[in-house]
Amino acid sequence: MHSIAAAPHIFWAVLFIVLPLLIVLFYAFTDKAGSFSIWNIVALGDYMPIFLTSIELAVIATFICLVIGYPLAYAIARSKPEHQKIFILMLMLPMWTNLLIRTYSIMALLDDGGFVNSVLMKLFGTDEPVLHIIGTKGAVIFGMVYDFLPYMVLPIYTCVSKIDKHMWEAASDLGCSPVKVMTKVILPLSSSGIISGVTMVLVPCISTFYISQKLGGGTFELIGDTIERQFLNGARNIGAAISLVMMILILISLAIMNKFTDADGEDGGIIV
Amino acid sequence: MEKLIELKGISKSYDGEKVIDSMNLYIRDGEFITFLGPSGCGKTTTLRIIGGFETADEGSLYFDGVEISDVPAYKRHINTVFQKYALFPHLNVYENIAFPLRLKKTSEDEIKQRVTEMLKMVKLSGFENKSVSTLSGGQQQRVAIARALISHPKVLLLDEPLGALDLKLRKDMQNELKSIQQEIGITFIYVTHDQEEALSMSDTVVVIADGQIQQIGTPTDIYNEPKNAFVADFIGESNIVDGIMLEDKRVRFSSHVFDCVDGGFAENEPVDVVIRPEDVDVVAPEKGMLTGKVTGVTFKGVHYEIIVDIKGFKWMIQSTDYVAPDSFIGLYIEPDAIHIMKKSKYSGMFGDYSSFSDEMDYISDADAVEEF
């Protein structure tokens, strides 16, 4: 009975998850002629700087998302129930617009000849762009934070709003100052939300390519761009190898994060 | 015993509705005091003001002679056992109980010794490493009590702590709480809507209704000498009839003049007369001071609950002897079974068993559980 009910899901999983993975695996370990080769993997050493830049930018963006996102999620979760709905709607609203369009809009706003600069040029009475943003790492990080912030806020909000409101009272009753209430009770209780928020921001940040292409102005390359370029140029094997290593890196970091959530029991909340 | 906590003119309103109305009360060191009242009477709010979770709109709160109205909860030597326990789900039993000590940077040896002691007191030795979510309601309650007591507070607040437990467990926990309180000798302030619980555990009972204290006294005083119709009705069963105090120790009600033991009223002052159902003797109609027709008989195990119609007013009588429905019986009442009360705003609201049924009683009790 169970096996029959699970059949469509298994079919789906095999067709769209297992099979593509096998194809990636196959390409990663073969050369152009289709015979076995580990040279793709060996050649990855050349891409190390790109890997490092990608991870660096993704980690910075995720950290900023967390620093902005946690207080925001906390404030929403602790506001009146009727206000919570409005705040969440406001947070979700930008997500209804396509990610690509939002990224283009940032470009239009922050470009050397864009809206922000033309206003500033008028203000300062100069013909030179005042702020050079597009084409810097800062612009890419800004784009990542802007695009992925809701993915940080939502899981933390869900987690904090589920915490029994007596926890705050119990903690302060037992001697916690307002700061200790946060560090000793509320932060540990919302760790599963933090971990799924970090996962949901970090993974797309590492593998993004359009944000770096548009906002990075082509001045530097992230790993997502490299993979895209390899496939467009027909170098499927090296592209597949990079994808494979990325996947392994992401799986390792997810496994480490899952270790943390396992410690505090079944409430989980992680999205893999 | 000295005054440990004192409330002076405490008032609190929510959305313009007065929940506590200028309450004055003092609590002595080392006593077991219970706030007793129906749902929404203000008893939990009073407790939360003492605990520091709410601030009073007016009035002041003193602890050991020092005003603490604006002292935050974490700086008060008062700990709370919450209705739903509020244990920390990310910590095991040991760490939950050790929590207040860890905040104070107590040494690991002392923590271990005191937690072990506490676990022994609440009979949970061996549960150190269990996750709190695997414990039963009663066990969680014990952990909550141990956690609240480990830092040696001067006062323990208990907000309907046994509300979620089943009857048998509740009785056991009542006895245990009482013996814990006697063992450690600190003040317990207990909130409940269950009059039996209040009477059996407390040194002092504070009956609260409509945000005001109706009566303060020992359980025996509250039961035997209720101050008004509300208290008489809320604590136990009572027949409350209109009477006229003819002179000291003589009262007329139900068209008959009775001898009683109370005095100090004006001549011919209208009063409320309370007669407990168990204090009425059933006799033959010709020997009775009052006579009436039996309209209902219910077997209750220890006794029969008999509803008698006397001149249109329904009395409840508890008797170990069976009487047949629709028969006429006489009632005999001893002078010391008659308790006289001043008229109050609750006069005429309680004490008539015309619409009485067990079901009604059950509904009003269930309603009371919902209070927060």
Interface residues (C-beta under 8 A of the other chain):
Chain A: D164 H166 M167 E169 A170 A171 S172 D173 L174 G175 C176 S177 K180 K184 V185 P188 L189 S191 D264 G265 D267
Chain B: G51 G52 F53 P72 A73 Y74 I78 N79 T80 F82 K84 A86 L87 F88 P89 H90 F99 P100 L103 K104 S131 S133 R147 A148 S151
